[in-house]
């Protein structure tokens, strides 16, 4: 019976830690860039884009398609980095265990 109580305490601690990490991920950010940094995108650990910065030299009215491609590449890089960051933070809490029922952010 003691082992069960100990396990339940560990599970409760893990749940508390996971909730804390989820909250912290709101304020942790990563940056994706494209075109040598002329387009930059910042995203948080909840996979929300918080800013897009486009350098003036990236804007060419004759080649809007290139700018669209750069923005898309930067967004995808930022979101990929945010997923990796969130997965790494959660792995620290769960010890890398795959826990059924966890929200799948990744």
Kinemage of the C-alpha trace (Angstrom):
@kinemage 1
@onewidth
@group {chain A} dominant
@subgroup {mainchain}
@vectorlist {calphas} color= white
{ca unk a 1} P 0.000 0.000 0.000
{ca unk a 2} L 2.895 2.370 0.703
{ca unk a 3} L 4.205 1.967 -2.841
{ca unk a 4} L 0.812 3.013 -4.212
{ca unk a 5} L 0.739 6.121 -2.005
{ca unk a 6} L 4.269 7.008 -3.038
{ca unk a 7} L 3.379 6.560 -6.706
{ca unk a 8} L 0.266 8.739 -6.332
{ca unk a 9} L 2.350 11.520 -4.753
{ca unk a 10} L 4.812 11.291 -7.641
{ca unk a 11} L 1.966 11.498 -10.168
{ca unk a 12} L 0.487 14.528 -8.380
{ca unk a 13} L 3.899 16.237 -8.362
{ca unk a 14} L 4.322 15.508 -12.070
{ca unk a 15} L 0.880 16.993 -12.793
{ca unk a 16} L 1.769 20.132 -10.835
{ca unk a 17} L 5.107 20.413 -12.610
{ca unk a 18} L 3.484 19.921 -16.025
{ca unk a 19} L 0.952 22.676 -15.314
{ca unk a 20} L 3.792 24.985 -14.252
{ca unk a 21} L 5.762 24.225 -17.429
{ca unk a 22} L 2.677 24.831 -19.588
{ca unk a 23} L 2.277 28.241 -17.950
{ca unk a 24} L 5.983 29.050 -18.398
{ca unk a 25} L 5.837 28.101 -22.083
{ca unk a 26} L 3.527 31.078 -22.687
{ca unk a 27} L 6.404 33.450 -22.006
{ca unk a 28} L 9.279 31.471 -23.551
{ca unk a 29} L 9.982 32.440 -27.134
{ca unk a 30} L 12.001 31.287 -30.119
{ca unk a 31} L 12.810 33.039 -33.378
{ca unk a 32} L 12.666 31.776 -36.925
{ca unk a 33} L 14.339 33.670 -39.740
{ca unk a 34} L 14.576 33.501 -43.502
{ca unk a 35} L 16.411 35.297 -46.266
{ca unk a 36} L 19.503 35.849 -44.177
{ca unk a 37} L 17.414 37.422 -41.423
{ca unk a 38} L 15.384 39.891 -43.509
{ca unk a 39} L 12.232 38.159 -42.258
{ca unk a 40} L 12.012 37.185 -38.588
{ca unk a 41} L 9.159 35.535 -36.709
{ca unk a 42} L 8.880 35.092 -32.946
{ca unk a 43} L 6.670 32.348 -31.487
{ca unk a 44} L 6.030 31.177 -27.936
{ca unk a 45} L 5.883 27.714 -26.426
{ca unk a 46} L 2.134 27.549 -27.082
{ca unk a 47} L 2.832 27.780 -30.828
{ca unk a 48} L 1.475 31.326 -31.035
{ca unk a 49} L 3.243 33.790 -33.330
{ca unk a 50} L 3.845 37.002 -31.394
{ca unk a 51} L 5.681 39.091 -33.981
{ca unk a 52} L 6.744 39.253 -37.604
{ca unk a 53} L 9.536 41.614 -38.634
{ca unk a 54} L 10.274 42.345 -42.286
{ca unk a 55} L 13.310 44.403 -43.233
{ca unk a 56} L 12.563 47.115 -45.825
{ca unk a 57} L 15.013 45.584 -48.290
{ca unk a 58} L 12.870 42.413 -48.369
{ca unk a 59} L 9.955 44.342 -49.853
{ca unk a 60} L 10.050 44.280 -53.645
{ca unk a 61} L 6.727 45.158 -55.280
{ca unk a 62} L 7.897 43.268 -58.362
{ca unk a 63} L 8.459 40.056 -56.387
{ca unk a 64} L 5.729 39.707 -53.743
{ca unk a 65} L 5.891 35.928 -54.102
{ca unk a 66} L 9.475 35.887 -52.761
{ca unk a 67} L 8.411 37.847 -49.668
{ca unk a 68} L 5.508 35.466 -49.104
{ca unk a 69} L 7.901 32.512 -49.326
{ca unk a 70} L 10.286 34.141 -46.845
{ca unk a 71} L 7.473 34.811 -44.353
{ca unk a 72} L 6.218 31.253 -44.696
{ca unk a 73} L 9.715 29.826 -44.169
{ca unk a 74} L 10.316 31.990 -41.094
{ca unk a 75} L 6.933 31.077 -39.562
{ca unk a 76} L 7.525 27.375 -40.118
{ca unk a 77} L 11.010 27.578 -38.593
{ca unk a 78} L 9.716 29.471 -35.543
{ca unk a 79} L 6.898 26.978 -34.980
{ca unk a 80} L 9.266 24.015 -35.384
{ca unk a 81} L 11.624 25.539 -32.804
{ca unk a 82} L 8.693 26.257 -30.464
{ca unk a 83} L 7.550 22.629 -30.719
{ca unk a 84} L 11.056 21.391 -29.964
{ca unk a 85} L 11.337 23.756 -26.986
{ca unk a 86} L 7.947 22.676 -25.594
{ca unk a 87} L 8.777 18.993 -26.062
{ca unk a 88} L 12.130 19.417 -24.307
{ca unk a 89} L 10.537 21.273 -21.382
{ca unk a 90} L 7.848 18.614 -20.950
{ca unk a 91} L 10.403 15.804 -21.252
{ca unk a 92} L 12.267 17.320 -18.296
{ca unk a 93} L 9.105 16.988 -16.200
{ca unk a 94} L 7.944 13.593 -17.436
{ca unk a 95} L 11.379 12.039 -17.709
{ca unk a 96} L 10.646 11.379 -21.374
{ca unk a 97} L 7.701 9.107 -20.572
{ca unk a 98} L 4.910 8.986 -23.121
{ca unk a 99} L 1.878 9.591 -20.930
{ca unk a 100} L -1.509 8.728 -22.447
{ca unk a 101} L -4.061 11.488 -22.184
{ca unk a 102} L -1.567 14.343 -22.205
{ca unk a 103} L -2.541 17.130 -24.549
{ca unk a 104} L -0.522 16.620 -27.676
{ca unk a 105} L 1.005 20.001 -28.462
{ca unk a 106} L 3.585 18.488 -30.717
